[in-house]
Amino acid sequence: MEPANRSYELLTAADLEKIESVAMRSLTAIFNRAPVAGLYRDRLILLALAQGSALHYLDGRNGIKDFDVWAFFEAGPPKRFPHRKRWCVDFGPSRFGRHPDDAGYSGRRLDLMGRSIDVMSGEAPEDAVRRWLGTRAKSAIALRRKPMFCLLPRRCFGERII
C-alpha cells in the first residue's frame, strides 16, 4: 500500500521548469531580505532537484513528500552562504496534491537550501558541484546518497548530476 502522504504522480520536464521557477522567485525574495544571502545574488552557479523528489524523478516509485531544491553559489564573499538554513515555500496547487501535515500550504512544500562552494577557474558548474559532493561535508555525504538533477544552468537542464 502506498503511503497517503506521498504523491506518485510522475515528474515531467514541465514540472522541473515550475520547480525551478518557484525556487528562483523564492531566492530573489531571500536575497532581498537576508543580508548575507544577498551577497550571493549574482553568484548562483547551479540549481538542482535533490533527495527524495529527485529519486522519484528517476524511478517513479519513491513518491514525493516535498520538493528539495539545492542552490549552489560560487564562494567569494567574506561570509559563507547560510548553509544551515532551509527556506520552505508553497509549490502551489498541482496534481501532486498537498502533504497532510503541511498546514497553510495549497500544494506540496518546496524546501530550498543553499551552499557556497569553491569553483576552479574554467570549471563547469556541474563539475564544481560534483567535486564538492565528493567532500566530507555532512550535507555532501547525505546528498550523494540519492540522485540530483540540474534545473539551472539551462544547458544542462534535466541532466543527472549524480
Kinemage of the C-alpha trace (Angstrom):
@kinemage 1
@onewidth
@group {chain A} dominant
@subgroup {mainchain}
@vectorlist {calphas} color= white
{ca met a 1} P 0.000 0.000 0.000
{ca glu a 2} L 1.327 3.456 -0.932
{ca pro a 3} L 1.731 5.987 1.895
{ca ala a 4} L -1.027 8.634 1.738
{ca asn a 5} L 1.444 11.430 2.465
{ca arg a 6} L 3.320 10.961 -0.851
{ca ser a 7} L 2.337 11.723 -4.405
{ca tyr a 8} L 3.154 9.101 -7.011
{ca glu a 9} L 2.410 11.330 -9.985
{ca leu a 10} L 5.334 11.242 -12.407
{ca leu a 11} L 7.547 14.328 -12.686
{ca thr a 12} L 7.988 15.760 -16.185
{ca ala a 13} L 10.347 18.339 -17.673
{ca ala a 14} L 7.490 20.869 -17.386
{ca asp a 15} L 7.289 20.120 -13.658
{ca leu a 16} L 11.048 20.673 -13.327
{ca glu a 17} L 10.585 24.056 -15.025
{ca lys a 18} L 7.901 25.025 -12.499
{ca ile a 19} L 10.098 23.832 -9.608
{ca glu a 20} L 12.945 25.973 -10.986
{ca ser a 21} L 10.630 28.983 -11.339
{ca val a 22} L 9.268 28.691 -7.781
{ca ala a 23} L 12.796 28.264 -6.414
{ca met a 24} L 14.149 31.282 -8.319
{ca arg a 25} L 11.270 33.518 -7.158
{ca ser a 26} L 11.991 32.376 -3.610
{ca leu a 27} L 15.718 33.045 -3.960
{ca thr a 28} L 15.005 36.581 -5.190
{ca ala a 29} L 12.870 37.226 -2.108
{ca ile a 30} L 15.572 35.714 0.135
{ca phe a 31} L 18.261 37.923 -1.429
{ca asn a 32} L 16.083 40.985 -0.786
{ca arg a 33} L 15.513 40.288 2.906
{ca ala a 34} L 18.562 38.337 4.117
{ca pro a 35} L 21.760 40.426 4.022
{ca val a 36} L 24.249 37.529 3.989
{ca ala a 37} L 22.301 35.594 1.348
{ca gly a 38} L 22.062 38.840 -0.637
{ca leu a 39} L 25.849 38.812 -1.030
{ca tyr a 40} L 25.322 35.811 -3.343
{ca arg a 41} L 22.655 37.360 -5.593
{ca asp a 42} L 24.912 37.214 -8.677
{ca arg a 43} L 26.866 34.095 -7.725
{ca leu a 44} L 24.378 31.276 -8.416
{ca ile a 45} L 26.122 28.599 -10.479
{ca leu a 46} L 23.701 25.664 -10.276
{ca leu a 47} L 20.197 24.869 -9.061
{ca ala a 48} L 19.291 21.199 -8.584
{ca leu a 49} L 16.418 18.933 -7.649
{ca ala a 50} L 17.711 16.588 -4.951
{ca gln a 51} L 16.890 13.966 -2.345
{ca gly a 52} L 13.592 12.065 -2.437
{ca ser a 53} L 11.929 14.110 -5.156
{ca ala a 54} L 14.969 13.554 -7.415
{ca leu a 55} L 14.798 9.824 -6.696
{ca his a 56} L 11.130 9.887 -7.704
{ca tyr a 57} L 12.041 11.711 -10.930
{ca leu a 58} L 14.481 8.883 -11.630
{ca asp a 59} L 12.396 5.849 -10.662
{ca gly a 60} L 8.766 6.977 -10.388
{ca arg a 61} L 8.410 4.742 -7.321
{ca asn a 62} L 9.784 6.744 -4.390
{ca gly a 63} L 6.869 9.167 -4.179
{ca ile a 64} L 7.065 12.875 -3.452
{ca lys a 65} L 6.732 14.147 0.089
{ca asp a 66} L 8.125 17.571 -0.812
{ca phe a 67} L 10.432 19.087 -3.405
{ca asp a 68} L 14.042 19.509 -2.284
{ca val a 69} L 15.988 22.104 -4.242
{ca trp a 70} L 19.626 22.982 -3.673
{ca ala a 71} L 21.195 26.218 -4.860
{ca phe a 72} L 24.967 26.259 -5.280
{ca phe a 73} L 26.841 29.546 -5.270
{ca glu a 74} L 30.406 30.406 -6.124
{ca ala a 75} L 32.250 31.189 -2.902
{ca gly a 76} L 33.868 34.596 -2.584
{ca pro a 77} L 32.118 36.961 -0.178
{ca pro a 78} L 33.642 37.093 3.307
{ca lys a 79} L 30.633 35.275 4.784
{ca arg a 80} L 29.526 31.866 3.535
{ca phe a 81} L 26.012 31.390 2.196
{ca pro a 82} L 23.747 30.456 5.165
{ca his a 83} L 24.230 26.716 4.735
{ca arg a 84} L 22.205 25.544 7.707
{ca lys a 85} L 19.133 27.478 6.635
{ca arg a 86} L 16.161 25.837 4.939
{ca trp a 87} L 13.508 28.021 3.372
{ca cys a 88} L 10.092 26.416 2.895
{ca val a 89} L 7.736 27.727 0.228
{ca asp a 90} L 4.452 26.588 -1.270
{ca phe a 91} L 4.764 24.908 -4.682
{ca gly a 92} L 1.102 25.754 -5.169
{ca pro a 93} L -1.843 23.716 -6.365
{ca ser a 94} L -0.887 20.888 -8.704
{ca arg a 95} L -1.635 17.269 -9.469
{ca phe a 96} L 0.878 16.391 -6.707
{ca gly a 97} L -1.625 17.415 -4.039
{ca arg a 98} L -0.601 18.556 -0.573
{ca his a 99} L 1.137 16.716 2.261
{ca pro a 100} L -1.423 16.313 5.072
{ca asp a 101} L 0.972 17.717 7.693
{ca asp a 102} L 1.736 20.922 5.737
{ca ala a 103} L -0.948 23.195 7.166
{ca gly a 104} L -1.188 26.524 5.385
{ca tyr a 105} L 0.124 25.217 2.069
{ca ser a 106} L -2.078 24.913 -1.010
{ca gly a 107} L 0.283 22.355 -2.578
{ca arg a 108} L 3.464 20.443 -1.875
{ca arg a 109} L 6.166 22.152 0.146
{ca leu a 110} L 9.349 23.162 -1.662
{ca asp a 111} L 12.394 23.168 0.606
{ca leu a 112} L 15.195 25.392 -0.626
{ca met a 113} L 18.729 25.023 0.700
{ca gly a 114} L 21.956 26.608 -0.461
{ca arg a 115} L 25.682 26.224 -0.250
{ca ser a 116} L 28.628 28.346 -1.323
{ca ile a 117} L 31.371 26.223 -2.875
{ca asp a 118} L 34.759 26.775 -4.419
{ca val a 119} L 34.849 26.843 -8.208
{ca met a 120} L 38.129 26.406 -10.039
{ca ser a 121} L 38.932 28.678 -12.960
{ca gly a 122} L 37.166 27.400 -16.081
{ca glu a 123} L 35.357 24.651 -14.172
{ca ala a 124} L 31.806 23.804 -15.284
{ca pro a 125} L 29.221 24.357 -12.526
{ca glu a 126} L 28.142 20.705 -12.531
{ca asp a 127} L 31.774 19.625 -12.134
{ca ala a 128} L 32.261 22.023 -9.221
{ca val a 129} L 29.154 20.594 -7.545
{ca arg a 130} L 30.304 17.009 -8.179
{ca arg a 131} L 33.693 17.851 -6.667
{ca trp a 132} L 32.005 19.366 -3.588
{ca leu a 133} L 29.734 16.301 -3.322
{ca gly a 134} L 32.885 14.206 -3.004
{ca thr a 135} L 33.971 16.062 0.136
{ca arg a 136} L 33.451 15.038 3.740
{ca ala a 137} L 30.884 17.795 4.401
{ca lys a 138} L 27.846 16.265 6.130
{ca ser a 139} L 25.483 17.765 3.540
{ca ala a 140} L 27.573 16.388 0.681
{ca ile a 141} L 27.616 12.914 2.222
{ca ala a 142} L 23.815 12.944 2.623
{ca leu a 143} L 23.161 14.387 -0.827
{ca arg a 144} L 25.282 11.911 -2.749
{ca arg a 145} L 23.162 9.017 -1.465
{ca lys a 146} L 20.385 9.942 -3.926
{ca pro a 147} L 20.345 11.324 -7.457
{ca met a 148} L 20.453 15.027 -8.249
{ca phe a 149} L 19.159 16.678 -11.424
{ca cys a 150} L 20.125 20.050 -12.840
{ca leu a 151} L 17.499 22.809 -13.063
{ca leu a 152} L 19.954 25.599 -13.902
{ca pro a 153} L 22.049 26.357 -15.897
{ca arg a 154} L 19.732 25.729 -18.840
{ca arg a 155} L 22.406 23.990 -20.905
{ca cys a 156} L 22.312 21.036 -18.515
{ca phe a 157} L 18.604 21.248 -17.531
{ca gly a 158} L 17.273 17.827 -16.572
{ca glu a 159} L 20.672 16.148 -16.654
{ca arg a 160} L 21.708 13.936 -13.788
{ca ile a 161} L 24.474 15.490 -11.686
{ca ile a 162} L 24.965 12.385 -9.520
